[in-house]
Amino acid sequence: RKLFALDIATGNSVWETQRTSHISWASPILAEIAGRMQIITSSEPTVAGYDAETGKELWKSDCMMGEVGPSPAYGSGLVFAGNEYATVAAIDPANGSIVWQENDYMPEVASPVVANGMLFIATSYGMLICYDAKTGTKNWEHDFGEGFYSSPVVGDGKLFAADMKGVVHIMKLSTQFEKIADIPTGEKVMSTPSFVDGAIYLRGVDNLYCIGK
């Protein structure tokens, strides 16, 4: 029910802001919007933006429900939030209004990612969907037959998505579905890949992998 900032040198509270939200597993994100750093949160029922310097609520949209798992994303001038049994919503951070929303494919755990004017959503039942970020028009969908808890990520101009069976799918960052490669790890994967110095780091249930030269 509270958002707060701490001084990293002392641990002292810098500001605290009361919230009207309920259940959320989602991590807040930072985004620079109109020249101001905002903290964006997603929870039941509210997606909201706060001034990072003061904690002041700048906007909100009551469009979520349930135990919200996916973190929000920002790109193409919009905030994107989604949760299973709720909706996928594109929100204007200028005033909190919903620009578009759709209810066909909704993420349960995996967070959305935005790149090159495209929004990517991965579901726990194995669907990966690409939308036009501005309009919500669906560019493509693909059924991988295995669910995603790991969030899709963008790196080196490509889209990476690791399914729960442990296969890392690599695709072109395109408005048409084009697969580049599949990398099987041989074990279940729930975590999201990260990128450092040209290498991919991925944690399975038993091992930590580094893929690269």
TAFENSUL-V873487 format. One record per pair of residues at least 24 apart in sequence whose C-alpha atoms are under 6 Angstrom apart, sorted by the first residue. I is the first residue (numbers start at 1). J is the second residue. Records with the same first field share a line. If there is no record, write none. Layout:
I=J ; J
//
This chain:
17=55
23=67
24=67 ; 68
25=68 ; 69
26=69 ; 70 ; 71
27=71
43=68
59=95 ; 96
60=96
61=96
69=109
70=109 ; 110 ; 111
71=111
75=114
76=117
83=107 ; 108
84=108
109=149
110=149 ; 150 ; 151
111=151
123=148
124=148
139=175
149=190
150=190 ; 191 ; 192
151=192
164=188 ; 189 ; 190
//
